[in-house]
Amino acid sequence: MTELLVLSNLNELTKVAESWDRLRKGLPHFFPDFESARFFLSDVSRNFRVFVLEEGDQITCLACFVFGSVKKNFKLGERKLFTINVQEASLFGSAILGKFDNTAIDQFLEVIRATFDFDLISLGHVPLGSTLYNAIHRRRAGLFLTSPSRKTTTRWFITLPRTFNEYLAQLSSNLRQRIKRKMRRLEHELKWEFRVVHRPEQVEEFLRDSEAISRLTYQWNVGDRLCNDEGTRRLYIHRATNGRLRCYIVYASGMPCAFLRGEFIDDTYYYETPGFDPQYSKLSPGLVLLVWAIRDLIEQTSCKNFDFGHGGDTWGYKSKFGNTSYDCREIELGRWRKPYSVVILVLQEALNVAKNLAN
């Protein structure tokens, strides 16, 4: 018989630590380990519920939802149009761990309805054809399904070989030549310095210099920022202390010109938002830094998988450097009987129609 437990405070979470790390290893993409998740949830401002399904004395399923107010951006390409406040229940890591079915999803949603007066439930980027994708598309009374994106996206990965030369051999000849040309230009035209950031004492300088770069990028204006604030410093120092931080930064003539940030757990590297100073765009420092990072992971770590995260396509740089992928769709649920939820639905669908027409 399956029993549902709902955990809502940090002291209760220790009982699922082993199961969390056991079940997350079955996912096709990066998912934070228990220690990283507990650190994230330890913020006093975060209200959460961890759903636990047990069969006998065995935990077979875990799902964590975080509740709170967020700012939802409405964008057209790289331009932010406007922002509204949304009460959101978001699925941590965009995944449910372990085995589950429609009944389990219904139970989770019913608890969320009773717990939180949400406008939207955000499930993140869900793989097409996955158990979660199929289960959530089943019609449920009182809820509508929507997506902030008009199309599917592709999540790209690199299965890293034993040597860097083996990896380069997998790339197209045009890309290999472009990489070599860009690396020579950056090395010959500017006094460059490449740094690997993985120790706690490196965090302060990295965040200071990387925020200066981030402020110059288009991502800063659409809300995807790297900030040198107390919360980010605390997170990065925690990752570094636990051997999970692996960030990169390149300096040109002593000035920071590009950064790349990420987290390294077990044998997987999770690639987070990069950035570069637009004045160096002709030298492609972002491309060169990515190549350097891949080489470092192959030669200096035990990394076997490089996860580019969500937001890929079939023609951008992720598709050129990646060698495996799957398609996914960003999914949200809202309440039909809540006017504010319906307003969000109308805005979202109208913007998607406009994008389709423009395309």
N, C-alpha and C positions, 0 to 999 in steps of 0.2 A: 504494500500500500504506500502511495506517495503522500508525503506530508509537506506542507508549505510553511516555512518560517520566514518572518520578516524582521530583519535586524536594522536598528536605527541609531546605534551609538558605537563609538570606537572600541569600547571595552568588549562588546559582543563579537567584534570582527575576528578576534584571534582564533576563534573556534573554526573559522573557514580558511585559515591561511594555507594549510597544506592542500586543500581541495582547490583553492583559487589557482595556485601555481601548477597543480596537476592538470586541471581542465583547460587552462589558457594555452597550453602547449599543443592542443589539437587544432588551433586556429591557423588559417593560411596567412595571416598578417600579424604584425607587431601588436602586442597587447601588454600593458604594464603589469609587472609582477605585483605580488601582494604588498610588498614593502613600499613600492612607489604609489600604489593605490591608497594605502593607508595614510601616507604622507599627504597626498592630495586632499583626502577627505578630512584630515585633521584640522583644516581651516575652520575656525569657529563660525564663520558665516555660511558654511555649507550644510544644507539639510539633505539627507540622503536616506534611501531605503535599499537594503541589499536583500533580494529575494533568494531563498535557499530551498531547493527541492531535495528531499531525502527519501530514499527507499531503504527501509531498515536502518542500519547505522552508516549507510553510504550516501554521501552528497553527490548527486548526479547532475545538478544544474545550479548555476549562480548568475544573477543579473543585478547590476547596480544602477540605480537611477538617482540623479542629483537634481534637486529642486531649487529654483531661485529666479530672480529677475535678471534678464539679460537684455542687451541692446541688439536688436535685429537690424542688420544692414540690408537695404535694397540697392542692388548695384546693376549697372548696365556696362558690361565689359569691365574695364578697370576704373570706372567712375562710380563713386558712391552718390546715389540720388538722395536718399534720406534714411533716417534711423528712427525706429519706434521701440518702446519698452515692451517686453513680452515676459509673462510669467511662464516659465518653461520647465518641463521635466525632461532631462536629457539622459540618454542611455550612455553610461560610461564606457569608453572604448568602442562604441558602435557595435557591440557584440554581446550576445548571451552565451555564457560558457556551458558546455556540456550538452546533455540531451533534453529536448523539450518538444512540445507539440502545441496545437491550437488551444487546448485546455489550459496549459500553463500560461500562454500569452494572455488569455482571457482573465486568469486569476491575477496576473501582474497588473493589468490595466484597471481591473476593478479596485484593487488596493490603491493605485495611484489616484483614481477618481475620488475615493473616499478620504484620501490623505491631503491632497493639494488642489487648490483652485487654479488649475493650469489653463493657459491659453493654447499652448502647443505641447505635444510630446515629440521631442526630436530624437530620432533613432540614428542619426548620422548617415554615413555612406555604407549602405548595406549591399553585399555582393548579390548580383542577379542570380536567381535560381537557388539561393541558399535556403536553409530551413527557415530562418527568420524572415527572409524576403517573401517566401510563399505563405508563411503563417500570417504575416501582417496584412497581406492583400485580401484576406478573408473579410467579408463585410461584417462590420460590428455596429450595433444599434447606437445611435447618438454620436458617432465619430466619423469624420471625413479624413481622407488620405490626400496629401498634397506633397509637392516638392518645390523647394526654392530654385531648382535648376530646371531648365527646359529639356535637358538631355542627360543621357547616362555619361559617366566618367570612367576612366580606366585607371586602375591602381597598378603601378609598375613596380617590379622588383628586379634585383640583380642577384642571381645565384653565383656567388663569387668563386672563381677557380683557385687553384693552388698558387699561381703566380700572376703578377701584373701583366706580363707579356701574353699569357694565355687569355687574359681578359681583353687586352687590346686587339688580339687576333679575332675576337668575336665581333668587333665593330666593323662598320663599313669602311672601305678604303678611303673614301672621301672624308669621313669623320676622323679617322686616324691622322690623315694629313693635316686636317684643320687643327686638331689638337696640338700636333708637333709645331705647326707654324705659330699658333697663339702662344705656346709656352716659350718658344724662342724669342718672340717679340717682347713678351713681358719681362723675360730674363735679361735681354740685351738693352732695351730702351729705358728701363727703370731699375733702380736698386731695390730689389724685391726681397721680402722675408716671409717665410711660411711658418706658422706656429700651430702646434697642436695643443689644445686647451683641455686638460683632464684632471688638474689638481685644484684643490680648494683655493689656494693662494693666487691662482690665475684668473679666478672668476671676476673679481672687481674690475681689472683692466680690460678683460674681454668684453664685459657688458658696457663699460664706458665707451670703448671704441666702436663696438658694434651698434650701439644705439645711435651714435653719430652718423653711421652709414645708413641705418634703417630709416632715419628721418628724411633721407634724400630719395627714398624709393617710393614707387606708387603704392606699395603695400601699406605704407604708413597711413595714407589717406583713406584706405578702405578698411582699416581696423586691424590689419595683420602686422603687429608691431613687435619689435624686440626692445623692451624697456629696461633701463638700468634702475629698477625700483627695488624696494625691500622684498617684495614677494618673489620676484624673479631671482634675486641674489640668494635668498633662502633656498629656493628650489634647486638652483644650480650647485650651490655648495653641498646640499644634501646628495645630489647625484654624484658629485665628485668624490665625496667622502665614502660613498658606497660603490665606487668604481663604475658608475654608469654614465658619467659625462664624457662626451667626445665631441668637441667643437673645434672649428678651424677658422683661422683669420690670416689674411695676407696683407702685408704692408708694401706700399710702393714709395720709394724715396722717403721712408720713415712715416708715411701717412697711411692710416687704415683705408683700404679700398674695397675689400670684400670679406664677407663672413659666411660661415655655414655652421649651423647648430644641429645637434642631434643627441640621441640617447642610445646607449649600447647595453643590452641585456641578453644574457646567455650567449647565443651565437648570432644575434640579429641586431642590426643597426637601424634605428628609426630616424629618417631624414626629416628635419623640420625646416621651416621657411628660411631660405638664404637671402642675401642682399648684397648689392654692390653700388659703389659711387658712380652715378651716370657719367661723370667726366672721363672715366676710364673705359667707357663702353666699347671703344674700338679695339681695345686690347683683350676684351672678353675675360675679365678676371674671375667672373663667376664660373665660367666653363673650366678655366684652368684650375681653380680651387676645388671644384668637384672632382676632377681627375686626380689631383693630389690627395684628396680625402680617400678616394677609392683605393689608391695605391697604399696609403697608410694603413687602411683597414686590412688589406690583403697581407701586407708584409710585417705589420707590427702588432696585430691582434689575432684572435681566434675567430673573427667574424666569418660567417658563411652566407648570410643573407643580408641584403641591403634593401630596405623597404622605403620607397619614395613617398609613401602616404597617399592620401586621396588627392584628387584634383588633376589627374593626368588625362592625356588624349592620345591620339594615334599619330600625331605629327610633331609634337614638341620635343624638348630635350630629354624628358623622361623616357619617351618611347625609343629615342636613339641610343640611350645608355642602358636601358633595361633589357632583360632577356626573357622575362616571363611576366604575365599580367592576368588580371580578371576585370570584368566590367562591374560597376556598381551604380547605385542610384541613391541620392540623398532623400530621405523619407521623413515626413512629419505627419502627425495626427492632431486633429483639432476637434472642438466640440461644436456640433451643429446648433445647439441651443444657447450658445454663448455668443452674443453679437460681435464682441471684439475678435473672437476666433474667426468668425465668418468674414469680417473685414480684412483680416490678414490673408485669408484664402483668396478673396476677390483681388486684393492688391497683387498677390503673388502670381495668380493665374493670368491676370491682365498683363503683368510685366513679361511673363513667359510668352504670351501671345505676341506682344510687341517685339520681343527678341526674334521670334520666328519670322514675323513679317519683315523685320529689318534684315534678317539673314537671307 
